[in-house]
Amino acid sequence: MFGYVRPYLEGLSEEEKTRYRSVYCGICRSLARRYGRMSRLTVNYDMTFLALVLSSLYEPEETISEARCEVHPLKPHAEAESEIIDYAADMTIVLAYYKCLDDWQDEHKRPQKAFADLLRGHFDAVNQRWPDQCREIRESIQLLSEAEKQEETGADSALSAAGMMLSGLFVWKKDFWEQQLRWFGDAMGRFVYLMDAAMDYEKDVSKGCYNPLRQLGIAPEHARKIITQPLGEASEAFERLPLVQDDQLMRNIIYSGVWQSYNQKMNKTEETAHGQ
C-alpha cells in the first residue's frame, strides 16, 4: 500500500537531495541500531516524509553524521539522527508488521509470515512505547478489512479507514497541532489508498480482489480526478502548518513526487494502446 509519497528527484537541488537522503538513511540507521540489520528492509519513502513534516514542525535537536553501510560501502553519506527520526523508524516497524500479516492472511505468502514473526518482538516494544498510535493503526486495519467485504458501502468506509491509519501516525504529540496533523494524515491516507487502487487495478480484477475504483466503476486511466480530491485536502492542511525547514523539499513531494507512479503507469498504457 505504501511507497508513493516520494520526491521527484529531477526537481530537487543537490542540497535538497542530500537532505532527503540524510533523513531516509537516518531512519535506516535507527532501525538497524535498535532492531537489527534485517529491520532495514522495512525502510520506506512514506515514513521519510513523515519525519520531514514532524521535524519541520517541531524542530527537534538533530545531529548529522557521516557513515558507510552495506548499501553504500565505498562512499560515506550523511545520516540524520533525532527523536523524530527514531519515531519514524518505530512507525515503520508497525506498518511493516501489519503489512506482512495482511499479505499472509490474503495470499498465504510464507516469507511474509516469517518476516512478521521476526518483527513481532520489535512490534511489541514499539506498542509499549506508542500505544495510542498502534491502537489506531490496528483499529483502522480491522475497519478496512470489514469495509472491503461490503459490496454496497465498501468504498466510502474503506477510504475512511485508510485515512484513519495515517491520521494517527502524524500525531507525535497531543498538543495544539494534533487536529491539523490528523486532518493532513487522514487526507494523505485516503490519497495513498486510491493511488494504490489505481496501480493494482488489473491485478485485483484478475484475482477477484477488492478494489475501491472497481467498486465505484472508475477505470485507472479515468481516476485522476477522484485521486486528486484527497490530495487537495492534504495540500490545504499542509499549507496551514507553519513549516519552514525543508518546505520546498516537501512541496516537491506533495505536488510532484506523489504522481510519479501513476504518470508512469498511464504513459505506459497509452504507449501500449498506440502500439496496438
C-alpha positions in Angstrom: 0.0 0.0 0.0 2.9 2.3 0.6 5.8 3.8 -1.4 4.1 6.6 -3.4 5.0 9.6 -1.2 8.5 10.1 -2.7 10.4 13.0 -4.1 10.6 14.0 -7.8 14.4 13.9 -7.9 14.8 15.9 -11.1 13.0 18.8 -9.4 15.4 18.9 -6.4 18.6 20.8 -5.9 21.7 18.8 -4.9 21.3 20.2 -1.4 17.7 19.0 -1.2 18.7 15.6 -2.5 21.4 15.3 0.2 18.9 16.4 2.9 16.3 13.9 1.8 18.8 11.0 1.8 20.1 12.0 5.2 16.6 11.6 6.7 16.0 8.3 4.7 19.4 6.9 5.8 18.9 8.2 9.3 15.7 6.1 9.6 17.5 3.1 8.2 20.3 3.6 10.7 17.8 4.0 13.6 16.1 0.7 12.5 19.4 -1.2 12.4 20.7 0.3 15.7 17.6 -0.6 17.7 16.0 -3.5 15.9 18.8 -5.3 14.0 20.1 -5.2 10.4 17.1 -7.2 9.0 14.8 -4.4 10.0 16.4 -2.1 7.4 14.3 -4.0 4.8 11.3 -2.1 6.1 12.5 1.5 5.4 10.2 3.4 3.0 9.6 6.7 1.4 6.3 7.4 3.3 7.9 7.4 6.8 10.7 9.6 5.5 8.1 12.1 4.5 6.5 11.8 8.0 9.9 12.5 9.5 10.4 15.6 7.3 7.0 17.0 8.3 7.3 16.5 12.0 10.9 17.6 12.1 10.0 20.9 10.3 7.1 21.5 12.7 8.7 20.6 16.0 12.4 21.4 15.2 13.9 18.7 17.5 17.6 18.7 18.2 19.2 16.9 15.3 22.7 15.7 14.5 24.2 14.8 11.2 27.0 12.2 10.9 28.9 10.7 8.0 28.8 6.9 7.7 29.2 4.0 5.4 26.8 1.0 5.3 26.2 -2.2 3.4 24.3 -0.4 0.7 26.9 2.4 0.3 30.2 0.8 1.4 32.6 2.9 -0.6 31.3 6.5 -0.2 30.3 8.0 3.2 26.9 9.6 3.3 25.0 11.9 5.7 22.7 10.4 8.3 20.3 12.5 10.4 19.6 11.5 14.0 16.8 12.8 16.2 13.9 11.7 18.4 11.6 12.2 15.4 13.8 10.1 13.2 13.5 7.3 15.8 9.7 7.8 15.9 9.5 7.4 12.1 11.6 4.2 12.5 9.2 2.9 15.1 6.2 3.6 12.9 8.0 1.9 10.1 8.2 -1.3 12.2 4.4 -1.1 12.9 3.4 -0.7 9.3 5.7 -3.4 8.1 4.5 -5.8 10.7 0.8 -5.4 9.8 1.7 -5.4 6.0 3.3 -8.8 6.4 0.4 -10.1 8.4 -2.0 -8.8 5.7 -0.1 -10.5 2.9 -0.1 -13.8 4.8 -3.8 -13.6 5.5 -4.7 -12.6 2.0 -2.3 -14.7 -0.1 -0.6 -17.0 2.4 2.8 -15.8 1.5 5.1 -17.8 3.7 8.1 -15.4 3.5 5.8 -12.6 4.8 4.6 -14.7 7.7 8.2 -15.5 8.6 9.2 -11.8 8.5 6.1 -10.9 10.6 7.3 -13.4 13.2 10.7 -11.8 13.1 9.2 -8.4 13.6 6.8 -9.4 16.4 9.2 -8.7 19.2 10.1 -5.3 17.8 6.4 -4.5 17.3 5.7 -5.4 20.9 8.4 -2.9 22.0 7.0 -0.2 19.8 3.5 -0.9 21.0 4.6 -0.3 24.6 6.3 3.0 23.6 3.5 4.3 21.4 0.3 2.5 22.4 -2.1 5.2 21.0 -0.6 5.1 17.5 -0.5 1.3 17.5 -4.1 1.0 18.7 -5.3 3.4 16.0 -3.5 1.6 13.3 -4.8 -1.8 14.5 -8.4 -0.5 14.6 -8.1 1.1 11.2 -6.8 -2.1 9.6 -9.7 -4.0 11.2 -12.2 -1.4 9.9 -10.6 -1.6 6.4 -10.8 -5.3 6.3 -14.5 -5.2 7.3 -15.2 -2.4 4.7 -13.6 -4.3 1.9 -16.1 -7.2 2.5 -19.1 -4.9 1.9 -20.5 -4.8 -1.6 -22.6 -1.6 -1.3 -20.9 0.8 1.1 -17.4 -0.6 1.0 -15.7 2.2 -0.9 -16.6 5.0 1.4 -16.0 3.0 4.6 -12.6 1.7 3.2 -11.5 5.2 2.4 -12.4 6.4 5.9 -10.4 3.5 7.4 -7.4 4.2 5.2 -7.5 7.8 6.3 -7.6 6.8 9.9 -4.5 4.7 9.5 -2.2 7.6 8.6 -4.1 10.1 10.7 -2.8 8.7 14.0 0.7 8.3 12.7 1.2 12.1 12.3 0.2 12.7 15.9 3.6 12.6 17.6 2.3 14.7 20.4 -1.1 15.6 21.7 -0.8 19.3 21.5 -2.0 22.4 19.7 -1.1 20.8 16.3 -2.8 17.5 16.8 -6.1 18.2 14.9 -4.3 19.8 12.0 -1.9 16.9 11.7 -4.8 14.5 11.9 -6.6 16.2 9.0 -3.4 16.1 7.0 -2.7 12.4 7.7 -6.3 11.4 7.1 -6.3 13.1 3.6 -2.9 11.6 2.8 -4.1 8.1 3.8 -7.1 8.4 1.5 -4.9 9.6 -1.3 -2.5 6.7 -0.9 -5.3 4.2 -0.8 -6.8 5.4 -4.0 -3.4 5.6 -5.7 -2.7 2.1 -4.7 -6.0 1.0 -6.1 -5.2 2.6 -9.4 -1.8 0.9 -9.5 -3.1 -2.5 -8.6 -6.3 -2.4 -10.6 -5.6 -5.0 -13.2 -4.1 -7.4 -10.6 -7.0 -7.0 -8.3 -9.5 -7.6 -11.1 -7.7 -10.7 -12.3 -7.6 -12.2 -8.8 -11.1 -11.1 -7.9 -9.8 -8.9 -5.0 -11.5 -5.9 -3.6 -10.6 -2.6 -5.3 -12.4 0.7 -4.5 -12.1 2.0 -8.0 -13.7 -1.1 -9.4 -16.4 -0.7 -6.8 -17.0 2.8 -8.0 -16.9 1.9 -11.6 -13.9 4.0 -12.4 -11.0 2.7 -14.6 -7.4 3.7 -13.6 -7.0 6.0 -16.6 -10.0 8.0 -15.5 -9.2 8.1 -11.8 -7.0 11.2 -11.6 -9.9 13.4 -10.6 -11.0 11.3 -7.7 -7.4 10.7 -6.6 -6.8 14.4 -6.7 -9.6 15.2 -4.2 -8.0 13.9 -1.0 -4.6 15.2 -2.2 -6.1 18.6 -2.5 -7.4 18.4 1.1 -3.9 17.2 2.2 -2.3 20.2 0.4 -4.6 22.7 2.2 -3.9 21.1 5.6 -0.1 21.1 4.8 -0.1 24.8 3.8 -1.8 25.8 7.1 1.1 24.2 9.1 4.0 26.6 10.0 6.6 24.6 8.1 9.8 26.4 7.1 12.6 23.8 7.3 12.6 21.7 4.1 9.5 23.4 2.9 10.4 23.2 -0.8 11.5 19.6 -0.5 8.2 18.7 1.0 6.3 20.6 -1.6 8.2 18.8 -4.3 6.9 15.5 -2.8 3.3 16.6 -2.4 2.8 18.4 -5.7 5.0 16.3 -8.0 6.6 13.3 -6.4 3.4 11.5 -5.4 2.2 11.4 -9.0 5.2 9.6 -10.5 4.0 6.1 -10.3 0.6 7.0 -11.7 2.0 9.0 -14.5 4.4 6.3 -15.5 1.6 3.7 -15.5 -0.7 5.9 -17.6 2.1 6.7 -20.1 2.8 3.0 -20.5 -0.9 2.3 -21.0 -1.1 5.0 -23.7 2.0 3.6 -25.4 0.6 0.1 -25.4 -2.7 1.4 -26.8 -1.0 3.3 -29.6 1.2 0.3 -30.4 -1.9 -1.8 -31.0 
